[in-house]
Amino acid sequence: MPDAIEALPPLREVIAQHDLAARKSLGQNFLLDLNLTRKIARAAMPWAAPVIFEIGPGPGGLTRALLLEGAPRVIAIERDERCLTALAPLVDAATGRLMLHPGDALEADFAALAPPPWQVVANLPYNIATPLILNWLAQPDRIARMTVLVQKEVAERLAAPPGSKAYGRLSVAAQWRHNVRMLFDIGPKAFVPPPKVTSTLVELQPRQRPLAEADPDRLERVTAAAFNQRRKMLRAALRPLWSDADARLQAAGIDPTRRAETLTIEEFCALARLL
């Protein structure tokens, strides 16, 4: 089976044959260097689930790498019909280990495609990366690990510690129930067409238990209120939630004059428990 995959035409030939000019509307930036795609696949190992979901495989660079590195089963979600046609020979070469699912990943029912747990390994389209990740963060019991290539700015927000400029709602949502690691950068020249930004591979591994007890919806309400007015003191930023925000903050042991970016995730959880 690896021989059949390695015997497939080079990716640039596949792109030319199927007229796969990247479409900006789909957030497409193809990664064709198999050395890099195999590096990404190896970074996702050891395989943590029987099914690997890939989003936006394009001409199949990362898909080939996942299969060559021994991924047990890959389900690739692709909304571009041109790419689905171009990937058909790879499906044949994979002899049952690759399934293509046509459609929008934001609307896909992963559970209908395969029973959990799953692992996600993907070069995410820039225009849907954040909403996809937020959706997956809410399913730590279903997704064993995420290894995703995103804009470096998004990776920094996911991994940012309290007190940093990048720390915000996404940081809290990610780190509350996941360990987040930035693995390595990939420059624009590695992609076709080259984006204007550097990309970063980031790993999100579910924690055995959250950093602190909190209801996820209430935690989101608190962080949204706090960071929507991040330049204001918390006593003012949280007033939409509580008319007596000053007293509530003091009850949680938090100085009302602090600002959102200085709070730890555990402190945000304490506020969520007061709602």
Sequence and secondary structure as in RCSB ss.txt:
>XXXX:A:sequence
MPDAIEALPPLREVIAQHDLAARKSLGQNFLLDLNLTRKIARAAMPWAAPVIFEIGPGPGGLTRALLLEGAPRVI
AIERDERCLTALAPLVDAATGRLMLHPGDALEADFAALAPPPWQVVANLPYNIATPLILNWLAQPDRIARMTVLV
QKEVAERLAAPPGSKAYGRLSVAAQWRHNVRMLFDIGPKAFVPPPKVTSTLVELQPRQRPLAEADPDRLERVTAA
AFNQRRKMLRAALRPLWSDADARLQAAGIDPTRRAETLTIEEFCALARLL
>XXXX:A:secstr
 HHHHHTS  HHHHHHHTT    GGGT  EE  HHHHHHHHHHT S  SS EEEE  TTTHHHHHHHHTT S EE
EEE  HHHHHHHHHHHHHTTTSEEEEES TTT  HHHHS S EEEEEE  GGGHHHHHHHHHT TTTEEEEEEEE
EHHHHHHHH  TTSTT SHHHHHHHHHEEEEEEEEE GGGEES  SS EEEEEEEE SS SS   HHHHHHHHHH
HHHTTTS HHHHTTTT TTHHHHHHHTT  TT  GGG  HHHHHHHHHH 
